[in-house]
Amino acid sequence: MSRNELHNYLETNLIGCIVTKEENELLKNSGYESEMPDGWSFGDDVWARYQATGIEYFQVNWNKRKGTVVTE
């Protein structure tokens, strides 16, 4: 994997999410705390576990060049 390919892979698939204790319990009880839904594979929606448990989320992207946060 080239450096550029690795960068693109991480930028696409490396995410973080802040959840409440209640939301964490939902993830644990559904089995999605450290797993993705059945049938999921890399390249699919990285937010699938949150969607499957009904956890509301929004995506924040950091624009390194401009030093700004962009929500989608």
Rosetta blueprint (number, residue, H / E / L):
1 M L
2 S L
3 R H
4 N H
5 E H
6 L H
7 H H
8 N H
9 Y H
10 L H
11 E H
12 T H
13 N H
14 L L
15 I L
16 G L
17 C L
18 I L
19 V L
20 T L
21 K H
22 E H
23 E H
24 N H
25 E H
26 L H
27 L H
28 K H
29 N H
30 S H
31 G L
32 Y L
33 E L
34 S L
35 E L
36 M L
37 P L
38 D L
39 G L
40 W L
41 S L
42 F L
43 G L
44 D L
45 D L
46 V L
47 W L
48 A H
49 R H
50 Y H
51 Q H
52 A H
53 T H
54 G L
55 I L
56 E L
57 Y L
58 F L
59 Q L
60 V E
61 N E
62 W E
63 N E
64 K L
65 R L
66 K L
67 G L
68 T E
69 V E
70 V E
71 T E
72 E L
